[in-house]
Amino acid sequence: MSPHSRLLPIPLLLLGLFPLAAQADDLDTLQFRLGQSVTHDSNVFRLSDSANTQAVLGRPERDDNVAVTTAGFKINKPYGLQRFEFDANIEDHQYSRFSYLDFTAVNYAAAWRWSFTPRLHGNLTSDRREYVDTYADVQGAGQINRRTNRSTIFDAEYELDGAWRLVGGLFERTSSNSQPNTFEADSKIHGAEGGVRYVYPSGTSMAYRFREGKGEYPGRFLSPGIAGNFTDREHEFRFDWAPSAKTTLRAKVAYLDRDHDGLGARDFSGVTGQLDAAWALTPKTTLAGGLVRELASYQTNTASYYEGWRFFVAPTWKPSEKTAVRLRYDHGARDFKGPLPGFAASNRRDTTNLLSLALEWQAMRALKLTASVQSDRRKSNEPGFDYKSNSFGLSADASF
């Protein structure tokens, strides 16, 4: 039996431990949550301005009101050197106009923060997240895609001395789509990783990991232009630094190489990475920002992958203990590359701009109210891939 196949039953064992945690005398370890939100979206399907809405949707309107009801609970309980965590919720999405889009999502995140000795410790995690992927390109207008991501990860760290640590682990990740024809197809990958980590007395750390995974695109009908199995190899460097009590920096740079069995035209490789920074400018104002380098599969006749950049700026102002104003701006660009033999490259380039503003009020200890507005734009040099969407919403979240 391979290591990754042995990993699959572990989440079931992990989930079986949580009722024990729920029986703890300390009720603060168990928290329930309820939420209700209503959002008006001016362009639910992210249709291009050039699209004939009547022909595509059978009606002239492309906007809708979406109500989301959420119920969930969270457990966080230590037992000696161990800590058990479980966070689960049900989200019921109801559309006023396009009711055939209604769905209910069950999401969870479970973790066992294990420690056999103070020097040997790690994590066993399993999670599931289902969400509306408004950025997915669906082969057919008038449709939206729901993406479901699942992962199971076992990692370990052994402290050789005061600074050097050995790290390693096993993982399995899957991604599936509700629409059968998306350019970012369903995928499943499992593998292992290993490396070293160095931790300074100040808490600053550097790490290197080599990761290899075997993957597939489930449910695909193989053809000369459709890839089946693939192999990922990735060299990753991480750096975490807190130069002061008010500033934190986190950086990741990796080189990813994906090889497709029997179809080299779909192969791609390159640099990925992410830089995140946060500053506490004043007692009431914080500023976060980041830069992301993207590289991912995107398979058509004229492209096999995309690469791009994205950055964001997110200031937060808290005029009082009960109120907060949050602003965020994201800007990104993607280039699509890797045409199949016999097809000309599309040279498609997309740019995106997302601006959001949220006003939060902690009406009471257990109740938070939020009002938000958002502007979402995508421009493309290829017809039909541009869109504009504006939305505003209200939400109430209770915890007890």
NORDA-V335331 format. One record per residue. N is the residue number from 1. RES is the residue in three letters. PHI is phi in degrees with one decimal (999 if undefined). Layout:
n->N res->RES phi->PHI
n->N res->RES phi->PHI
This chain:
n->1 res->MET phi->999
n->2 res->SER phi->-74.1
n->3 res->PRO phi->-58.7
n->4 res->HIS phi->-72.0
n->5 res->SER phi->-70.6
n->6 res->ARG phi->-68.0
n->7 res->LEU phi->-74.2
n->8 res->LEU phi->-62.6
n->9 res->PRO phi->-73.3
n->10 res->ILE phi->-59.5
n->11 res->PRO phi->-57.3
n->12 res->LEU phi->-65.0
n->13 res->LEU phi->-64.2
n->14 res->LEU phi->-61.9
n->15 res->LEU phi->-65.8
n->16 res->GLY phi->-67.3
n->17 res->LEU phi->-82.5
n->18 res->PHE phi->-70.7
n->19 res->PRO phi->-57.2
n->20 res->LEU phi->-64.9
n->21 res->ALA phi->-67.2
n->22 res->ALA phi->-68.2
n->23 res->GLN phi->-85.2
n->24 res->ALA phi->-64.0
n->25 res->ASP phi->-68.4
n->26 res->ASP phi->-79.5
n->27 res->LEU phi->-68.3
n->28 res->ASP phi->-66.0
n->29 res->THR phi->-77.0
n->30 res->LEU phi->-117.5
n->31 res->GLN phi->-133.2
n->32 res->PHE phi->-105.5
n->33 res->ARG phi->-135.4
n->34 res->LEU phi->-132.3
n->35 res->GLY phi->-149.5
n->36 res->GLN phi->-144.0
n->37 res->SER phi->-135.5
n->38 res->VAL phi->-133.7
n->39 res->THR phi->-129.1
n->40 res->HIS phi->-101.2
n->41 res->ASP phi->-114.5
n->42 res->SER phi->-78.0
n->43 res->ASN phi->-150.2
n->44 res->VAL phi->-58.6
n->45 res->PHE phi->-92.7
n->46 res->ARG phi->51.7
n->47 res->LEU phi->-79.1
n->48 res->SER phi->-68.6
n->49 res->ASP phi->-59.0
n->50 res->SER phi->-81.9
n->51 res->ALA phi->-73.1
n->52 res->ASN phi->-84.9
n->53 res->THR phi->-60.7
n->54 res->GLN phi->-62.2
n->55 res->ALA phi->-71.2
n->56 res->VAL phi->-78.4
n->57 res->LEU phi->-102.7
n->58 res->GLY phi->79.5
n->59 res->ARG phi->-159.6
n->60 res->PRO phi->-78.6
n->61 res->GLU phi->-81.8
n->62 res->ARG phi->-122.9
n->63 res->ASP phi->-100.9
n->64 res->ASP phi->-164.5
n->65 res->ASN phi->-103.8
n->66 res->VAL phi->-119.7
n->67 res->ALA phi->-106.5
n->68 res->VAL phi->-123.1
n->69 res->THR phi->-106.3
n->70 res->THR phi->-124.3
n->71 res->ALA phi->-139.3
n->72 res->GLY phi->-166.3
n->73 res->PHE phi->-148.7
n->74 res->LYS phi->-141.8
n->75 res->ILE phi->-122.5
n->76 res->ASN phi->-144.3
n->77 res->LYS phi->-138.7
n->78 res->PRO phi->-86.4
n->79 res->TYR phi->-134.8
n->80 res->GLY phi->60.8
n->81 res->LEU phi->-82.4
n->82 res->GLN phi->-100.4
n->83 res->ARG phi->-138.6
n->84 res->PHE phi->-113.8
n->85 res->GLU phi->-132.8
n->86 res->PHE phi->-150.1
n->87 res->ASP phi->-133.4
n->88 res->ALA phi->-135.4
n->89 res->ASN phi->-154.6
n->90 res->ILE phi->-114.3
n->91 res->GLU phi->-118.1
n->92 res->ASP phi->-105.1
n->93 res->HIS phi->-103.2
n->94 res->GLN phi->-124.8
n->95 res->TYR phi->-102.2
n->96 res->SER phi->-71.7
n->97 res->ARG phi->-95.8
n->98 res->PHE phi->-101.0
n->99 res->SER phi->-66.9
n->100 res->TYR phi->-69.3
n->101 res->LEU phi->-87.6
n->102 res->ASP phi->-56.1
n->103 res->PHE phi->-160.1
n->104 res->THR phi->-122.6
n->105 res->ALA phi->-109.1
n->106 res->VAL phi->-112.7
n->107 res->ASN phi->-120.0
n->108 res->TYR phi->-155.1
n->109 res->ALA phi->-144.5
n->110 res->ALA phi->-118.0
n->111 res->ALA phi->-149.4
n->112 res->TRP phi->-115.6
n->113 res->ARG phi->-86.2
n->114 res->TRP phi->-92.3
n->115 res->SER phi->-152.4
n->116 res->PHE phi->-80.1
n->117 res->THR phi->-141.1
n->118 res->PRO phi->-57.5
n->119 res->ARG phi->-97.3
n->120 res->LEU phi->-118.9
n->121 res->HIS phi->-152.4
n->122 res->GLY phi->175.0
n->123 res->ASN phi->-141.5
n->124 res->LEU phi->-122.8
n->125 res->THR phi->-128.1
n->126 res->SER phi->-146.5
n->127 res->ASP phi->-147.7
n->128 res->ARG phi->-142.4
n->129 res->ARG phi->-141.7
n->130 res->GLU phi->-116.5
n->131 res->TYR phi->-155.4
n->132 res->VAL phi->-79.9
n->133 res->ASP phi->-95.1
n->134 res->THR phi->-70.3
n->135 res->TYR phi->-90.9
n->136 res->ALA phi->-73.2
n->137 res->ASP phi->-92.4
n->138 res->VAL phi->-98.7
n->139 res->GLN phi->-78.6
n->140 res->GLY phi->150.1
n->141 res->ALA phi->-70.4
n->142 res->GLY phi->80.3
n->143 res->GLN phi->-132.9
n->144 res->ILE phi->-122.6
n->145 res->ASN phi->-113.3
n->146 res->ARG phi->-106.3
n->147 res->ARG phi->-104.3
n->148 res->THR phi->-119.4
n->149 res->ASN phi->-108.5
n->150 res->ARG phi->-129.8
n->151 res->SER phi->-150.7
n->152 res->THR phi->-131.8
n->153 res->ILE phi->-134.6
n->154 res->PHE phi->-119.3
n->155 res->ASP phi->-132.1
n->156 res->ALA phi->-141.8
n->157 res->GLU phi->-138.6
n->158 res->TYR phi->-118.2
n->159 res->GLU phi->-83.5
n->160 res->LEU phi->-69.1
n->161 res->ASP phi->-152.2
n->162 res->GLY phi->-69.9
n->163 res->ALA phi->-127.3
n->164 res->TRP phi->-86.0
n->165 res->ARG phi->-134.8
n->166 res->LEU phi->-94.6
n->167 res->VAL phi->-128.8
n->168 res->GLY phi->-171.9
n->169 res->GLY phi->176.1
n->170 res->LEU phi->-123.9
n->171 res->PHE phi->-150.8
n->172 res->GLU phi->-143.5
n->173 res->ARG phi->-133.6
n->174 res->THR phi->-131.7
n->175 res->SER phi->-139.3
n->176 res->SER phi->-132.2
n->177 res->ASN phi->-120.6
n->178 res->SER phi->-76.1
n->179 res->GLN phi->-92.4
n->180 res->PRO phi->-71.3
n->181 res->ASN phi->-119.9
n->182 res->THR phi->-121.2
n->183 res->PHE phi->-73.8
n->184 res->GLU phi->-98.7
n->185 res->ALA phi->-74.5
n->186 res->ASP phi->-55.8
n->187 res->SER phi->-146.4
n->188 res->LYS phi->-143.4
n->189 res->ILE phi->-141.9
n->190 res->HIS phi->-137.1
n->191 res->GLY phi->179.5
n->192 res->ALA phi->-143.0
n->193 res->GLU phi->-145.3
n->194 res->GLY phi->-159.1
n->195 res->GLY phi->176.9
n->196 res->VAL phi->-132.8
n->197 res->ARG phi->-139.4
n->198 res->TYR phi->-121.1
n->199 res->VAL phi->-118.2
n->200 res->TYR phi->-78.7
n->201 res->PRO phi->-55.3
n->202 res->SER phi->-73.5
n->203 res->GLY phi->103.8
n->204 res->THR phi->-61.3
n->205 res->SER phi->-140.1
n->206 res->MET phi->-130.6
n->207 res->ALA phi->-146.6
n->208 res->TYR phi->-127.5
n->209 res->ARG phi->-136.0
n->210 res->PHE phi->-108.5
n->211 res->ARG phi->-127.3
n->212 res->GLU phi->-132.0
n->213 res->GLY phi->-136.7
n->214 res->LYS phi->-103.9
n->215 res->GLY phi->-131.9
n->216 res->GLU phi->-150.7
n->217 res->TYR phi->-108.6
n->218 res->PRO phi->-62.9
n->219 res->GLY phi->77.7
n->220 res->ARG phi->-83.6
n->221 res->PHE phi->-91.4
n->222 res->LEU phi->-69.3
n->223 res->SER phi->-152.8
n->224 res->PRO phi->-56.5
n->225 res->GLY phi->-109.6
n->226 res->ILE phi->-113.6
n->227 res->ALA phi->-81.3
n->228 res->GLY phi->-106.7
n->229 res->ASN phi->-85.4
n->230 res->PHE phi->-148.8
n->231 res->THR phi->-128.4
n->232 res->ASP phi->-104.5
n->233 res->ARG phi->-129.1
n->234 res->GLU phi->-139.1
n->235 res->HIS phi->-104.7
n->236 res->GLU phi->-127.2
n->237 res->PHE phi->-120.1
n->238 res->ARG phi->-125.7
n->239 res->PHE phi->-144.0
n->240 res->ASP phi->-118.0
n->241 res->TRP phi->-145.5
n->242 res->ALA phi->-121.5
n->243 res->PRO phi->-63.5
n->244 res->SER phi->-153.1
n->245 res->ALA phi->-67.2
n->246 res->LYS phi->-104.8
n->247 res->THR phi->-135.9
n->248 res->THR phi->-133.1
n->249 res->LEU phi->-131.7
n->250 res->ARG phi->-133.8
n->251 res->ALA phi->-133.6
n->252 res->LYS phi->-140.3
n->253 res->VAL phi->-129.8
n->254 res->ALA phi->-141.2
n->255 res->TYR phi->-116.7
n->256 res->LEU phi->-109.8
n->257 res->ASP phi->-130.1
n->258 res->ARG phi->-112.8
n->259 res->ASP phi->-112.9
n->260 res->HIS phi->-101.5
n->261 res->ASP phi->-65.1
n->262 res->GLY phi->74.5
n->263 res->LEU phi->-146.0
n->264 res->GLY phi->-62.9
n->265 res->ALA phi->-64.0
n->266 res->ARG phi->-89.1
n->267 res->ASP phi->-65.0
n->268 res->PHE phi->-154.3
n->269 res->SER phi->-156.9
n->270 res->GLY phi->161.9
n->271 res->VAL phi->-93.1
n->272 res->THR phi->-122.8
n->273 res->GLY phi->174.7
n->274 res->GLN phi->-156.4
n->275 res->LEU phi->-127.2
n->276 res->ASP phi->-122.6
n->277 res->ALA phi->-138.7
n->278 res->ALA phi->-140.6
n->279 res->TRP phi->-129.2
n->280 res->ALA phi->-93.9
n->281 res->LEU phi->-68.7
n->282 res->THR phi->-142.0
n->283 res->PRO phi->-57.9
n->284 res->LYS phi->-110.4
n->285 res->THR phi->-129.0
n->286 res->THR phi->-126.1
n->287 res->LEU phi->-135.1
n->288 res->ALA phi->-118.2
n->289 res->GLY phi->-155.8
n->290 res->GLY phi->-163.7
n->291 res->LEU phi->-135.9
n->292 res->VAL phi->-128.2
n->293 res->ARG phi->-107.9
n->294 res->GLU phi->-108.2
n->295 res->LEU phi->-158.1
n->296 res->ALA phi->-157.2
n->297 res->SER phi->-70.6
n->298 res->TYR phi->-158.5
n->299 res->GLN phi->-107.6
n->300 res->THR phi->-132.0
n->301 res->ASN phi->-68.7
n->302 res->THR phi->-103.6
n->303 res->ALA phi->-157.3
n->304 res->SER phi->-119.8
n->305 res->TYR phi->-160.6
n->306 res->TYR phi->-129.4
n->307 res->GLU phi->-133.6
n->308 res->GLY phi->-169.6
n->309 res->TRP phi->-125.4
n->310 res->ARG phi->-149.7
n->311 res->PHE phi->-133.6
n->312 res->PHE phi->-142.4
n->313 res->VAL phi->-132.4
n->314 res->ALA phi->-141.4
n->315 res->PRO phi->-83.8
n->316 res->THR phi->-133.2
n->317 res->TRP phi->-123.1
n->318 res->LYS phi->-115.8
n->319 res->PRO phi->-66.3
n->320 res->SER phi->-150.0
n->321 res->GLU phi->-65.7
n->322 res->LYS phi->-106.8
n->323 res->THR phi->-127.6
n->324 res->ALA phi->-150.5
n->325 res->VAL phi->-119.2
n->326 res->ARG phi->-119.7
n->327 res->LEU phi->-121.6
n->328 res->ARG phi->-144.4
n->329 res->TYR phi->-129.0
n->330 res->ASP phi->-118.4
n->331 res->HIS phi->-133.8
n->332 res->GLY phi->-146.7
n->333 res->ALA phi->-144.2
n->334 res->ARG phi->-130.9
n->335 res->ASP phi->-115.8
n->336 res->PHE phi->-105.0
n->337 res->LYS phi->-136.9
n->338 res->GLY phi->86.8
n->339 res->PRO phi->-69.6
n->340 res->LEU phi->-71.9
n->341 res->PRO phi->-56.8
n->342 res->GLY phi->91.1
n->343 res->PHE phi->-117.3
n->344 res->ALA phi->-79.1
n->345 res->ALA phi->-63.7
n->346 res->SER phi->-75.2
n->347 res->ASN phi->56.5
n->348 res->ARG phi->-67.8
n->349 res->ARG phi->-138.2
n->350 res->ASP phi->-111.3
n->351 res->THR phi->-125.8
n->352 res->THR phi->-124.9
n->353 res->ASN phi->-139.0
n->354 res->LEU phi->-129.2
n->355 res->LEU phi->-126.9
n->356 res->SER phi->-136.8
n->357 res->LEU phi->-136.4
n->358 res->ALA phi->-130.3
n->359 res->LEU phi->-114.4
n->360 res->GLU phi->-115.2
n->361 res->TRP phi->-136.6
n->362 res->GLN phi->-83.8
n->363 res->ALA phi->-59.9
n->364 res->MET phi->-152.3
n->365 res->ARG phi->-55.3
n->366 res->ALA phi->-105.1
n->367 res->LEU phi->-135.8
n->368 res->LYS phi->-121.7
n->369 res->LEU phi->-111.1
n->370 res->THR phi->-137.1
n->371 res->ALA phi->-120.9
n->372 res->SER phi->-142.5
n->373 res->VAL phi->-132.6
n->374 res->GLN phi->-149.9
n->375 res->SER phi->-121.8
n->376 res->ASP phi->-124.6
n->377 res->ARG phi->-133.4
n->378 res->ARG phi->-135.1
n->379 res->LYS phi->-112.8
n->380 res->SER phi->-145.5
n->381 res->ASN phi->-83.7
n->382 res->GLU phi->-109.9
n->383 res->PRO phi->-58.0
n->384 res->GLY phi->92.1
n->385 res->PHE phi->-104.3
n->386 res->ASP phi->-89.6
n->387 res->TYR phi->-162.3
n->388 res->LYS phi->-134.5
n->389 res->SER phi->-147.6
n->390 res->ASN phi->-122.0
n->391 res->SER phi->-144.9
n->392 res->PHE phi->-145.5
n->393 res->GLY phi->-152.5
n->394 res->LEU phi->-129.4
n->395 res->SER phi->-145.6
n->396 res->ALA phi->-133.2
n->397 res->ASP phi->-129.0
n->398 res->ALA phi->-116.6
n->399 res->SER phi->-137.0
n->400 res->PHE phi->-157.6
